[in-house]
């Protein structure tokens, strides 16, 4: 069949244009959705920390058991991961399981009504299952709350305001936090005269810097735990954090509602007094109170 000259010319021009396109563009255009590796940014579930940008997420599993001090399984305990939206409850046998946890370091908080909350630092490895157990001790029964017809504040922030009026420690309100508008928690804590933010290098020499809260009143002597550095104890919504505590694991400043700092046992509220509190305490309160548990 004879092809008109005009049609021959049009076909030749179209072949020339396609040949000049970058190879990658042609390949993407010819590939059907779902048949090639997605080159767009990885989608992360809300509240879940991701691995290095551009790298595929690798997941692990957390499997655990919660009991009381008599090793009786506790039903209805709540397990959450700080700085994420992950949260599960224990069943009749006191067990819980969190799947698809991106690899990395986390703070796990365990709490149940009528018991003191606890927390721990976890390192989740890809394609691995962490098997853990937690023991909660009973907390004293609390009096029924008193209803006040005034500006509505949660019980924890009402106590915060009452202590701030007494002036025994150092305080930073939500308005002050928003005024400073810091990117990192360490920037806020450096503003307190009772806190020195100490930095150490991560393991292996090539790790990221780690920041710890250290008492500004420490004389350099040994503490009751045999440590030469006087690490301060950190609470997040009344949940004690493992010590020494990396400040990089704190919630973002935009999630904070208040901070109070007590330099030593003489000024701190009596409910927080105890062993290994002589270096002082830092109380961090978040807007949603996701880490809130029984009073210490």
N, C-alpha and C positions, 0 to 999 in steps of 0.2 A: 504494500500500500504506500502511496506517495504521501510524504508529510510536507505541508506548506512550509516555505522558508521562514515565515513569521513565527510559526509554532516551534520550528527547530531553534531559532534564536532565543525564544522565551525559555525553552527547556535548558539550554546551555547556560543562560544567566542564573537560573534557579540553582543549578548544580554548583556553580561558582560561588554563590552566596553561602550555601550550606557548608562548602568545603572550607570557607574562611572563618566559620564560627569556631570558638574554642572547643576542644574535644570534650571537656567536662560538661559544657552546656548541652551538647548534643546527647551525651549519655544520660543526663538527668531528664531531659525532655522525652527520651525514648523509654525511660524506666517507669513501670507502673508503680503506684503507691503500694508500699508494703513489701516490695521485692528488692529493696536496697537498704543499706544502713542509713538511718536518719541522721543527716548532718546538721540539723537544727539543734538549739540548746536543749539539754536534757530537761525533761519535765520532772519536777520534784514534788512529792506530795506536800500539802500545806503543813508547815511546822516541822518538816523533816530536814535535817542537815544533809548536804550533798558533798560528794567527793570533789576532787579538783575539777575546775571548770573544763568542760569538753570531754572529760573522761567518763566512761560508763559507770553507773552506780553499782556497787557490789554490796550484797546484803548478808546479814547474819540473823540469828534468832536468839532471843532471851527467854529462857525457860526457868521458872522459879517457884519457890514455896515460901509461904508466910505463916509463922506460928507465933503463939505466945511463949512466955518464959517456961511454961510446962510442956512445950513442944506440941501443944494442941493446935491443929490447923485452924487458921482464921478465915472465915468466909466474909466476903464483902470488903476486904482490904483494897485500897486503891493504889495502883502503881502508875506513876507518870515519869516522863523523861523531861528534865528541865530544858527550857528553851525550845520545846517542840509541843505539838498537839497530841502526841501519842499518849494514850491512857487506857488502862484495862483494869478489871476487877478480878479478885480471886473467887473460885468456885467453892463448892461444899468441902472439897479436899484441901483448900487453901492454896491451890496451885494457880499459876497464871502463865501465859505464853504470849510473847510479842514477836511477830514474824516481820520479815522484810525491813529490818533495821539497817540503814546504810552504815557501812563500816566507819568507825571513828570512836572518839572518846565522848562519854556522856555522864551526866549526873542522874541517877535513878532515885526517885523519892517514893517511899512506901509509908502509907498512913491509913489509919482506921479510927473511927470514932471510939473514944474511951481509951486510946493507947497513945504513947509517945511516938511521934513519927521518926523515921530514920532515913538516911541517905547513903549513897556509895558512888564511887567513881568506877565506871565500867569502860573497858576497851573492847569494842565489838570488831571481830575479825570477819573478813568475807568468807562466806560458805561455812561458817562455824556456828555452833550452838553453845551459848553460855548457860551453865546450870548453876543456879544460885539459891540461897536460902536466907531468909531474914527473920529475926526474932524481935517482936515488939513487946515492950513492957507496959503494964497498965498505968494509966494516968489518973490522978484524983478526980472525983466527980466535980463538975462545975455547977455553980448556982445558975438558976434560970436568968436569962437576960432581962434587963430593965428597959422598958419602952420609954423613949424620950421624944416628945413632940417638938423637934427642932430640926436643924439641918441634918439630913440623914447621912450618917457615917457608919461604916462597918465597925464591928467590935474592935478589930485590930487597929484601925486608924483612929478610933476614939481613944484607945490607950496610947497611941503614938502622940496625939495632941495633948493628952493629959501629962505625959512625961515631958513633952516639949515645954509646957508651961512651967514645970518644976525647974527646968534648966540644969539638970544634973549632968547631961551629956552634950554631945554635938549633934545637931539635927540639920537635915536638908529636906525641904518640902517638895511637892510635885512642881509647884511654880518655880522654885529655885533650880530644880533639875532642868526644866524646860528652858529656863533663861540661859543656862550655861550651854545647852544643846550640844553635849559631847557625843563623840562617835563611839567611845569605848568606856566601860565602867571604871577603868583605871584613872581616866581623866577626872572623874568625879571624886574618887576616893583620895586622890592627891590633894584635894582641897581641905581635907580634915587635918587639923594639927596633931591629932592623936595617932595618925597612920603614916607609916613609911611604906612605900610600895617597893618591895625588893624584887630584883630581876635575876633569874638564873637561866643558863643555857639549857636547851632541851637535850635529851639523851643522844649520844652518838656524835655530838659536836656540830651536826648540821641541822638539828631540830630548831623549831621556833622558840623564841624567848618565852619564859614562863614568869608570870608576875604573882607575887604573894603579898598579903597584908601583914606587916610587921609592926609591933608596938613602937611608937616613937619614944616611949619612956623607958625602953629596955636598956639595961646597962651592959649587955653583952655577956652576962653570966648564964649559967646553965639553968634551964627550966626544969619543972618537975618531971617532964618526960625525957630528960637527958639531952634535950636539944640546945644548941648554943644560940639559936635564933628564937626570939620570942614571937611566935606566930599568933595572930589574933584569930579568934573563933568567929566564923561567919554563919549567920542564920538567914535563910530565905523564906519569908512568910512563916516564921516560927519553926522551920525545919532546920536542924543543925547540919551543916555541911562537913564532909570529911576534912580533917586537918593533917598537914597544911593544905590550904585550899587555893587552887589556881583561879585568879580573878577573871581570867578569860572565859570561865564557865558560867559566870553570872549572866542573868538576863540582860538584854539590851537596855540602855538608859531610857529609851522611849517607852519601855514597859514598866519602869519603876514609878512608884507612887510616893516613896519616902525612904530616907536612910537615917539611922541613928547610930552613934558610935559612943562607946563607953571605954575609957582608957584603963580602968581597973576595977577590982572587986568593990572598992569603996563607993563608987558612983553608980554601978549597974543595978538594974531592978533585981529584986531578990529572987524572982523566979528563974533568972538566968545565972545566978551564982552557982558555983560548984567547982569541982576539980578542973585544973587546966584552964581556968578562966582568968587567971591573974594577968595575962598579957592583954586583956581587953576583948570586947566583942563588937561585931558589926551586925546590925539588923537591917536587912533589905526587905522592903515591902513592895510587892508588885500590884499592878492595877487590877488584875483579875484574881489575885490570891490563889493561883493554881497550886502553889506549894503549901498552902495553909494546912496546918494540922492541929493537934492538941497542944496546949500550952506546955512548955517545958517544966 
